[in-house]
Amino acid sequence: MKILVCISHVPDTTSKINFTDNDTKFDTNGVQFVINPYDEFSLTRAMWFKEKQGASVTVVNVGGAETEPTLRKALAIGADDAIRVNVEPTDGLLVAKELAEVVKSGGFDLVLAGKESADYNGQMVPGMLASLLDFNFVNGCVGIEVDGNNATLEREIDGGEEKVASTLPLVVAGQKGIVEEKDLRIPNMRGIMMARKKPLNVVEATGSNASTNTKNFEKPAPKGEVKLVDNVDDLINLLHNEAKAI
Amino acid sequence: MLKYTPIEKLKKLKIMSVLVFADSSEGKFKKTAFEVVSYGKKVAEQLGTNLVTLTINGGDASELYTYGADKVIEVKNDLSSFNAKGYAAVVKQVAEAQSSDVVVIDSSVDGLTLAPLVAVGLEAGYASNAVALPDTSNSFVVKRKAFSNKGFNNTEILTDKKVIGVAKNSYGAHESSVSGATESFDATLPELGVSSVSIDKATGKVTIAEADVVVSAGRGLKGPENWGLVEDLADVLGAATACSKPVSDLGWRPHSEHVGQTGKPVASNLYIAIGISGAIQHLAGVNASKVKVVINNDPEAPFFKAADYGIVGDAFEVVPQLIEKLKAFKQA
């Protein structure tokens, strides 16, 4: 089984979010970048397939050279090799088209991603990628087993879970549950040393057009002060008459 | 200086209809279906065009008329549950038959799964997580939430066809009754690829995704044996129950109740947090909720800064009083 894991390079979840250049750019100043947490769950499941079922694991990112430390971290966790598609990931469809080229040229039969990125939260790329490749698609995956060409998966649905069956090739958008938090791996020194020698291939983009364009960013309006009350009667009164929430 | 009349502007935009997909489950419309119909109706008005609403094995179309869906297209087929490829193919065929240049989809799990496939199928630019009507004054710009609710992204869609994903509970359902009409449509299903084996749903329980009110608790409750309080409060309010990440990591509550950045997102009207300090990842996952109430005995808990109302006090004293007074309030 040849697995490709899509890795987004995102601000750490505790980052302060600011914008620069007239609110047209995300301010990376002082921001620590990490593997997108949703992708990390999927990468960890891919490592399980590598160790138990002899799969190969390639990681890919669409982005500039600044994302390479994040790819190296994925290599340190245990991926075999990495690919970086050298273009700014400005639009979901553009990213999906570049990933589709990587999947086709690499002959991957299982593509694992996170269901969303922790920065834009778009939930676009995995579905678009599956559609462009005409692969099967399972979203919100919280469990996957593969036996030969057949996969059984659990996915989250509104109010429960659904068990589904699919053949490969397949695109899976994973989330917490595909592995548990305790299964996540912190790279050890040996992994980090080995990662330096593993291949990280940079490929140029195909130059497809973006379908969307970010005009600018906004920060949420500052929140008013909390109203503290000292008894539940006042709370019920405020929730009913002021907030109209009950 | 060339000035466009509305009709010329319409021709320039070449929009013939706005198609809304009204999602349902087991023959019943989801709450988000009414929200996207309300949204789609306004978009159609704004563009001076017609609204078309599509249902797939959906509920009673008259429920949609209440929200302004005057033309409902019903597709009935033997899909027993949602299938990404199958639904995407139906939406594409109806969008083409109705010359729809704008397609509006909700943020239910189905909607979020479907929309990217529809976008590729129609060669449309897609803006998910929309929190407001598009600005169509010059181009087509959609305000979207991003950075886990810590920012907004104004996205211009550059393609002729456009797909908008509406963030849950961001626009709201607005009644606007019309006398509607229903047509049926025969859609061709492609090879489905993924097949449903079984569905496991908690019955009779309010889900976090659909709830107007969510009652959530954290480590401040000291142990799983005290969750009766949370459930009683939820019962009075018809609310869903949820928990913080440490609580699900400790195994006090199932993972399906974990809300926050890597858990489930919450966008309810009212969110009540009991004994949750308010880690930044928790706040990111719940701050799309409209009204937030915090009950915590630590006045320094960071959640108070993100809350609308708060009581500094012991949950074991405050919550039983709240349950009792709410019962009286509900009966009054």
Interface residues (C-beta under 8 A of the other chain):
Chain A: P11 T13 T14 I17 F19 P37 Y38 D91 G92 L93 A96 A118 D119 Y120 N121 G122 Q123 M124 V125 P126 G127 M128 A130 S131 L132 N136 F137 V138 N139 G140 T152 E156 I157 D158 G159 G160 E161 E162 K163 V164 A165 S166 T167 Q175 K176 G177 E181 N209 A210 S211 T212 N213 T214 K215 N216 F217 E218 K219 P220 K223 G224 V226 K227 L228 V229 D230 N231 V232 D233 L235 I236 L238 L239 H240 A243 A245 I246
Chain B: S25 K30 S81 F82 A84 K85 A88 S108 V109 D110 L112 T113 L114 A115 P116 L117 A119 V120 G121 A124 G125 Y126 A127 S128 N129 V141 K143 K145 A146 F147 S148 N149 K150 G151 F152 N153 N154 T155 E156 I157 L158 T159 G165 G193 V194 S195 S196 V197 S198 I199 D200 K201 A202 K205 T207 A209 E210 V213 L237 D249 H255 S256 H258 Q261 T262 G263 N269 L270 I280 Q281 A284 K290 V291 V293 V294 F304 K305 A306 A307 D308 Y309 G310 I311 V312 G313 V318 Q321 L322 K325 L326 F329
